[in-house]
Amino acid sequence: MPIDFELYLLESWHGSPARRKEVRIPTATTFKTKPELTLDFIARANAIALAGLHESVYLALCKRRRRTLPKSSRT
């Protein structure tokens, strides 16, 4: 199951306005080497994992708090 993707384009395609227009490459797209794309994938995957980790920690703390509070102060 893919978690991320980005099309690798040769540098010559990025430098050719005619080709970019023909295949509808957005003007904001910049050339990236394969190692740069890989580092971007890793950064995005880490961000997703950290977001999930933060949520897990929050839920664990909420459960712990509910167990330690007196019944009258639970919401």
Backbone as CSV, one residue per row, in Angstrom:
resi,resn,N_x,N_y,N_z,CA_x,CA_y,CA_z,C_x,C_y,C_z
1,MET,0.844,-1.166,0.000,0.000,0.000,0.000,0.895,1.237,0.000
2,PRO,0.817,2.064,-1.034,1.647,3.266,-1.073,1.205,4.288,-0.027
3,ILE,2.172,4.933,0.590,1.836,5.975,1.560,2.170,7.367,1.029
4,ASP,2.940,7.438,-0.058,3.328,8.719,-0.617,3.831,8.502,-2.039
5,PHE,3.739,9.512,-2.851,4.300,9.417,-4.191,4.524,10.812,-4.741
6,GLU,5.471,10.896,-5.637,5.756,12.131,-6.350,6.481,11.718,-7.621
7,LEU,6.081,12.271,-8.725,6.650,11.892,-10.004,8.049,12.480,-10.161
8,TYR,9.011,11.626,-10.507,10.362,12.102,-10.800,10.398,12.547,-12.243
9,LEU,10.831,13.766,-12.456,10.971,14.297,-13.809,12.425,14.638,-14.071
10,LEU,12.865,14.345,-15.257,14.239,14.682,-15.622,14.434,16.192,-15.584
11,GLU,15.658,16.598,-15.328,15.954,18.028,-15.256,15.665,18.719,-16.593
12,SER,15.861,18.005,-17.693,15.590,18.596,-19.008,14.108,18.935,-19.181
13,TRP,13.228,18.172,-18.552,11.802,18.475,-18.626,11.482,19.735,-17.835
14,HIS,12.129,19.902,-16.705,11.886,21.102,-15.902,12.374,22.355,-16.611
15,GLY,13.389,22.209,-17.447,13.947,23.355,-18.152,13.275,23.673,-19.474
16,SER,12.271,22.888,-19.867,11.608,23.091,-21.154,10.171,23.574,-20.959
17,PRO,9.929,24.881,-21.126,8.560,25.397,-20.955,7.538,24.725,-21.871
18,ALA,7.950,24.359,-23.079,7.018,23.718,-24.012,6.584,22.349,-23.487
19,ARG,7.535,21.565,-23.019,7.197,20.239,-22.461,6.351,20.381,-21.205
20,ARG,6.723,21.323,-20.343,5.966,21.527,-19.100,4.513,21.859,-19.407
21,LYS,4.316,22.723,-20.401,2.954,23.109,-20.767,2.193,21.933,-21.368
22,GLU,2.865,21.170,-22.227,2.226,20.034,-22.902,1.722,18.986,-21.915
23,VAL,2.509,18.695,-20.893,2.119,17.650,-19.931,1.569,18.224,-18.622
24,ARG,1.341,19.538,-18.616,0.695,20.237,-17.500,1.452,20.109,-16.181
25,ILE,2.741,20.346,-16.227,3.534,20.389,-15.000,3.321,21.769,-14.389
26,PRO,2.862,21.856,-13.155,2.622,23.166,-12.540,3.900,24.008,-12.507
27,THR,3.743,25.301,-12.664,4.908,26.184,-12.684,5.634,26.209,-11.340
28,ALA,4.924,25.917,-10.258,5.541,25.915,-8.934,6.441,24.691,-8.709
29,THR,6.352,23.694,-9.580,7.149,22.480,-9.433,8.610,22.776,-9.732
30,THR,9.476,22.328,-8.836,10.912,22.514,-9.035,11.578,21.162,-9.231
31,PHE,12.750,21.189,-9.849,13.481,19.951,-10.060,14.045,19.451,-8.740
32,LYS,13.908,18.147,-8.511,14.488,17.491,-7.337,15.173,16.220,-7.801
33,THR,16.330,15.960,-7.223,17.021,14.714,-7.522,16.300,13.579,-6.809
34,LYS,16.608,12.367,-7.177,15.978,11.217,-6.514,16.301,11.189,-5.016
35,PRO,17.548,11.461,-4.607,17.803,11.510,-3.166,17.004,12.606,-2.450
36,GLU,16.803,13.755,-3.098,15.999,14.819,-2.490,14.541,14.378,-2.337
37,LEU,14.008,13.700,-3.346,12.641,13.177,-3.250,12.529,12.179,-2.097
38,THR,13.534,11.326,-1.971,13.538,10.328,-0.891,13.524,10.999,0.469
39,LEU,14.337,12.027,0.646,14.361,12.742,1.925,13.023,13.417,2.213
40,ASP,12.377,13.937,1.175,11.041,14.527,1.349,10.031,13.471,1.792
41,PHE,10.095,12.288,1.179,9.191,11.197,1.568,9.394,10.834,3.037
42,ILE,10.644,10.719,3.446,10.953,10.351,4.833,10.438,11.428,5.791
43,ALA,10.638,12.686,5.439,10.167,13.778,6.294,8.649,13.747,6.443
44,ARG,7.937,13.532,5.328,6.472,13.466,5.400,6.004,12.249,6.188
45,ALA,6.674,11.116,6.013,6.302,9.913,6.769,6.536,10.120,8.262
46,ASN,7.636,10.765,8.608,7.908,11.050,10.016,6.861,11.994,10.589
47,ALA,6.455,12.985,9.822,5.433,13.921,10.294,4.120,13.198,10.562
48,ILE,3.758,12.276,9.676,2.528,11.495,9.863,2.644,10.614,11.105
49,ALA,3.789,9.963,11.251,3.996,9.078,12.407,3.982,9.876,13.702
50,LEU,4.609,11.046,13.706,4.622,11.869,14.915,3.243,12.382,15.255
51,ALA,2.460,12.731,14.248,1.089,13.177,14.508,0.293,12.053,15.159
52,GLY,0.461,10.839,14.659,-0.209,9.686,15.253,0.279,9.409,16.656
53,LEU,1.581,9.603,16.887,2.154,9.392,18.213,1.587,10.402,19.194
54,HIS,1.495,11.666,18.784,0.944,12.692,19.666,-0.492,12.358,20.048
55,GLU,-1.257,11.882,19.079,-2.644,11.520,19.369,-2.703,10.353,20.345
56,SER,-1.839,9.368,20.154,-1.813,8.208,21.044,-1.451,8.612,22.463
57,VAL,-0.452,9.473,22.604,-0.043,9.938,23.933,-1.180,10.713,24.578
58,TYR,-1.834,11.576,23.826,-2.950,12.359,24.357,-4.062,11.433,24.862
59,LEU,-4.425,10.451,24.054,-5.492,9.531,24.465,-5.094,8.739,25.704
60,ALA,-3.835,8.315,25.770,-3.361,7.577,26.941,-3.422,8.454,28.187
61,LEU,-3.037,9.709,28.058,-3.093,10.616,29.201,-4.532,10.876,29.631
62,CYS,-5.435,10.996,28.678,-6.845,11.186,29.010,-7.391,9.991,29.773
63,LYS,-7.053,8.792,29.328,-7.517,7.590,30.029,-6.943,7.540,31.440
64,ARG,-5.668,7.874,31.570,-5.023,7.844,32.880,-5.675,8.871,33.803
65,ARG,-5.953,10.047,33.280,-6.570,11.098,34.087,-7.950,10.665,34.579
66,ARG,-8.701,10.024,33.707,-10.040,9.575,34.107,-9.964,8.538,35.222
67,ARG,-8.940,7.688,35.192,-8.804,6.669,36.242,-8.415,7.272,37.584
68,THR,-7.681,8.391,37.582,-7.187,8.951,38.838,-8.110,10.005,39.431
69,LEU,-9.058,10.518,38.660,-9.973,11.519,39.190,-11.086,10.866,39.997
70,PRO,-11.549,11.544,41.042,-12.717,11.025,41.755,-13.928,10.995,40.828
71,LYS,-14.846,10.098,41.032,-15.999,9.962,40.156,-16.769,11.257,40.005
72,SER,-16.839,12.079,41.033,-17.627,13.304,40.950,-17.023,14.338,39.995
73,SER,-15.703,14.266,39.731,-15.111,15.270,38.832,-14.888,14.747,37.420
74,ARG,-15.286,13.523,37.130,-15.167,13.001,35.765,-16.219,13.622,34.870
75,THR,-15.823,13.870,33.618,-16.797,14.429,32.665,-17.119,13.425,31.603
